[in-house]
Amino acid sequence: MIVIEGRLRNVPGGAVASPTVARPIIQSVNSGRDAWGRSFIYAIVQRHSLLISTGSDGRLDVAEISEYLKLRDEVINGRPAHDIVILDGVPITRVGK
């Protein structure tokens, strides 16, 4: 995910990458799939970018993706079902790897 996020941050103009621009960047790493073989979720919410792995259970931990805008620095070690989330280039869930 960090490789993908780094590439997304290098989009010309420094703007948040649109989903159209982000899609091929995400697909360029492991065919756009996380460690569990599921597609990453990329979303723009209120001018913020979110890159999400839905974890081992394949489901979002929140009802609405916008709820991740309120989350800050949650450690999820030993809880593989929890989502791994990068908000505006910063991991807000950490797995301690």
Secondary structure, DSSP 8 states (H G I E B T S, - for coil): -HHHHHHHHTSGGG----HHHHHHHHHTTGGGB-TTS-B-EEEEETTEEEEEE-TTTTS-SSSSGGGGGG---EE-TT-TTS-EEEETTEESEE---
